[in-house]
Amino acid sequence: MTRTRRFDLIAFDWDGTLFDSTALIVRCIQAACRDVGVPEPDDERAAYVIGLGLHDALAHAAPGLPPERYPELGARYRHHYFAHQHDLTLFPGTLAMLQALKTRNHWLGVATGKSRRGLDEALAAAQLKGVFDATRTADETASKPDPTMLLELMREFGAEPERTLMIGDTTHDLQMAVNAGTASVGVSYGAHGHEAFDAFAPVFVAHSTRELHDWLMVNA
């Protein structure tokens, strides 16, 4: 069957792109820093690290903490996050968007800075198990913006870079797409302000899930 659509593989970031978790992550990073006695990062600094692997995120959020104490800080972050993760929900319209893309026979993937445990629990809580054809997490491969997780998804399906789209809410996601040679779409309702996206030349910036859905139905 001849594929007439533009993209075969569409890869999504998770937090701040599909899952409305940005504010909680910021609060949990701040609480973890308080727990271990280091200065609490402001909202902007804490939000910047969303999408990175945990080690890189902690190094940025708590630059004065000795690396040997990162496991302690990470444990406190996970304590706070897992205590409240079931309060979180998908952004409105996300499930309908994903179902529409499945109907069009796109391969759907997730490329996230979360751990495998964290993503699996989030997928179960959101009742999305089986929706995605493949997923990659930061503890399985290199952290964003390294392109490894996106390259692995492409290899899994035999998708070419020009037939692959990365969608995310941070500059880390868009830089990963640049590094992997794929197109990207930025979403402005997550962790990073959309004014920072221009340097990475996304093909579109969506300001709501509805805008993203409508754009994908015409352009993907």
N, C-alpha and C positions, 0 to 999 in steps of 0.2 A: 504493500500500500504506500503510495506517495504521500509524504508528509508535506502539507502546505503551510503549516504554521511556522512562525519564526524561531521558536525555541522548543527543543525536545525536553530538556531538563530545566526545571525551575527549583532552585535551592533557596530556602528561607533561613534567616536567622530566627531564633526563638524569642528570647526576652526582649520586649520592647517592639517587636515586629508582629508576632502572632499572639503573644501572651502579655497581658497588661501587668507587668511585674516591675517596671522601672522604679517606681516610688518605694516599693518594698525592699528591693535590692539596696537602694541608697540608704534606707533606714537601717538595714541589717549591717552594712559595712560600717556605718557610723557607730552602731551599738557595739560591734565587735572591737572597734578601736578603743572605745571607752573601757570595755572589759579588760583589755590588756594594758591599759594605761598609756596609750599614745594619743597625740592630738587627733581630734575628730575632724575628718575632711569635710569641707563644705559640700553642699548638694552638687555643685558643678563638678568638683573633683571626683566625688564618689560616682557620679553618673558617667564620667568619662571612661571608667574602667569596665563598664558593662560590655560584654562581648569578648573580652580578653579571657585567657585561661586564668585559673585562680592564682597561680604564682605571680604572673605578670600584674594582675589586678591588685594584689596585696602590696606589691613593691611600689606601685604608683600611689595607692591610697594611703599607705603608711610608710613613707620613704625613710623615716628615722628608726624603723624597727629592724633589729638585726635579723638576717635571713634565717638563722637557726630558730627564731620564734615565729616564723611564718606558719608552721603547722598549728601552733596555738591560736593564732589569729584566724586561720582558716576554720578551725574547729568551732570557734565562737561564732563566726559568720554562719556556718551551716546550722548551728544550734538555733539561731534566731530565724533563719530562713525556713527551715523545715517546720518550725513551730507555727508558721503562718502561711505556708505555701498553698494550703487548701482553701484559703480565702481568695485566691487569685482566679481570674477568669480569662478566657480568650477575649481579644478585642471584638466588639460587636461586628457581626458579618463575616468573621473569619471562617467559620465552618462552611457557610454557603459558598464562599470564594474557593475554598479548597475542593469542595465537592464539584463545583463547576469546572475547575481545572482537571479533576480526575475524569470527568465526562468527556473532556476534549483529549484525553489520553496522553497528557503530559506526564513525564516522570516527575515525581515530587520528592525533594530531599530536604533535610535539615542540616545546617552547618552552624554549630553553636559553641560558644565558650563554656557552656555548662559541662558538668561531668556526666558520664554515662548513667550513673545512678540518678542524678538530678533530672536529666532529660526523660528517662524512663518513667520516673514518678510523675513528672509533669504531663507526659503524654497520657498516662493512665488517668490522672485527675481530670484532664480535659476530654477524655474519651476519644482520643485520636489514634489509638493503637491500630495499625493496619492502614492508616490513611497515607502515610509516607512510604515510599518505595525503598528508601535507604536514609540513614542518618549518620552523622559524624559528630563526635564531641572532642573537647580540648584535651581530655585525659587519654584519648585513644591515638591522637596524632598531634601535630604542631598547633600552637595557638595562633589565632588571627593576629596580624594580617598575613602571616605565612599562608601560602595558597594550598598547602598539602591536603586539607580536608576537602576542599572544593575539587582539586585534581583527582582525588580518590573517588569522589562521587561520579565525576565524568568518566573515569576509567571503568567503573562498575557497570555503567550503562552503554559504554561506547559512544558517549556524547561528545561532540566537538566543541571547543571553546566558543566558536561563533554561534552555536546552537544551544548555549547555556546561559541562564539568567540567574544572578544572585540578587536577593532582595533583603535589605537590612536597614536598621535604624541608626547605625553608627558609622563613623569614618573607618573603623577597623574592618567592617564588612565590605565597604566600597573599595578600600585599599586591597583587600584580599581578592576581590574580583579583578582589579587592575593587574595584580600580580599573577593571576591565573589566566589572564587574557580573555575574560568573559565580560559581557554586558552586565550592568547593574541598575537597580532601582532603589532609591532611597525613600524611606518613610520618615516623616517629620514629627510623628506623634510619640516617638520613643525617647531614647536617652540623649541623642546629640541634636543640636540645633541644625536645621537644614542649610543655614548659611555656610556651614563648613563643607557641604557636599560638593560644591561646584568644582573644587580642585580635582575631583575624581571622575568628573564627566558622566554622571548617571544619565541613562536615557530618559528617566522620568523621576519626579519626586512627588509622592502621594502624601496628601495631608489628612487622609482618613482611609479606613479599610474599604469604604465604598468607592473612593477615588481609585484605589489600587485595583479593586475588583473590576471596575468599569474599564480601566486602562488595559488590564490583562486580557479581557474578553475581546478587545479590538486589536491589540498590538502583539500579543504573545503567540 
